[in-house]
Each structure stands twice: as structure tokens, then as C-alpha cells.
Amino acid sequence: MAKEEIKKLIEGSKKSLEQDHQKSSQSIKDDLQTFKKKTLDQI
């Protein structure tokens, strides 16, 4: 494999990981908001 191919693969993987990270953190934030609402409703 040429260095350019490896570089492109790494960049593609990096973009994919960043997107997955953003989706995960947004999901966690949404879950926390839902949990807060449920907790406040119970009080």
C-alpha cells in the first residue's frame, strides 16, 4: 500500500469515529434530559 492510500484510510476512519462520538454524546445528553424530566415529575 502506498502512503497516500494509508493516509486516506486513516482520514476516513477518523471522520467515522468523530461522527460516532458525536452521535453517542448526543444520545447520552438526550438520555440525561429524559431522566431529569422523569425525576422532576416524580417529585
CYANA upper distance limits for C-alpha pairs under 8 A (distance plus 0.5 A):
  1 MET  CA      5 GLU  CA      6.89
  1 MET  CA      6 ILE  CA      7.40
  2 ALA  CA      6 ILE  CA      7.02
  3 LYS  CA      7 LYS  CA      6.56
  4 GLU  CA      8 LYS  CA      6.70
  5 GLU  CA      9 LEU  CA      6.72
  6 ILE  CA     10 ILE  CA      6.65
  7 LYS  CA     11 GLU  CA      6.71
  8 LYS  CA     12 GLY  CA      6.61
  9 LEU  CA     13 SER  CA      6.64
 10 ILE  CA     14 LYS  CA      6.55
 11 GLU  CA     15 LYS  CA      6.73
 12 GLY  CA     16 SER  CA      6.72
 13 SER  CA     17 LEU  CA      6.60
 14 LYS  CA     18 GLU  CA      6.64
 15 LYS  CA     19 GLN  CA      6.74
 16 SER  CA     20 ASP  CA      6.73
 17 LEU  CA     21 HIS  CA      6.55
 18 GLU  CA     22 GLN  CA      6.72
 19 GLN  CA     23 LYS  CA      6.73
 20 ASP  CA     24 SER  CA      6.60
 21 HIS  CA     25 SER  CA      6.60
 22 GLN  CA     26 GLN  CA      6.57
 23 LYS  CA     27 SER  CA      6.59
 24 SER  CA     28 ILE  CA      6.70
 25 SER  CA     29 LYS  CA      6.65
 26 GLN  CA     30 ASP  CA      6.63
 27 SER  CA     31 ASP  CA      6.66
 28 ILE  CA     32 LEU  CA      6.69
 29 LYS  CA     33 GLN  CA      6.76
 30 ASP  CA     34 THR  CA      6.73
 31 ASP  CA     35 PHE  CA      6.60
 32 LEU  CA     36 LYS  CA      6.59
 33 GLN  CA     37 LYS  CA      6.73
 34 THR  CA     38 LYS  CA      6.73
 35 PHE  CA     39 THR  CA      6.59
 36 LYS  CA     40 LEU  CA      6.61
 37 LYS  CA     41 ASP  CA      6.59
 38 LYS  CA     42 GLN  CA      6.81
 39 THR  CA     43 ILE  CA      7.03
